[in-house]
Amino acid sequence: MTLSLSGELDHHEARQLIGELEEKIDTGMPRDCVLDLGGLKFMDSSGIAIILKLHKRMNALGGRLFVQNVQSQPMRVLDASGIDRIIEISV
């Protein structure tokens, strides 16, 4: 399953978005989930929280989460968090 994000992601969008993403995962029950950030131009720490929640959900289902196509600004946020130690992230 591929979930794509675009635009800007801050705490206002994150609250609604996490519910929608978790619902898609729960409905599809994928083995692997790719979070495609190719269209995401801005992300604050709320994006880290979403990635961690999706990672936890996929682990509970026995699956894996991958983050791909990360643009420069979101990558700076991810690099600062050290999240790449637990989740595979690619540019």
C-alpha positions, 0 to 999 in steps of 0.5 A: 500500500502506498500513502502519499502526502502533499502540501504542508504538514503541521499540527493542524493537518496532523490531527485529521490526517492520522485518523485517515491514514490509520483507517486506510491501513486498517481497511487494507491490512497491507504487509508493507506500507510506503509513505510517499512524501514526494509532494510534501514541501513542509513538515514540522515535528507533527510529521514525525509523530505521524510516521511513528504512529504509522510505524507502530500500527504496521508493527502491530499488523506484522508489517513494515513502514517505509518512507520514500521521496522525501524532499529537502525540508522534511528530510532536515526534520527527519534527520534531526529526529534520528528516526532513520534508526528505526524506519527506512527512509529514502530520498 
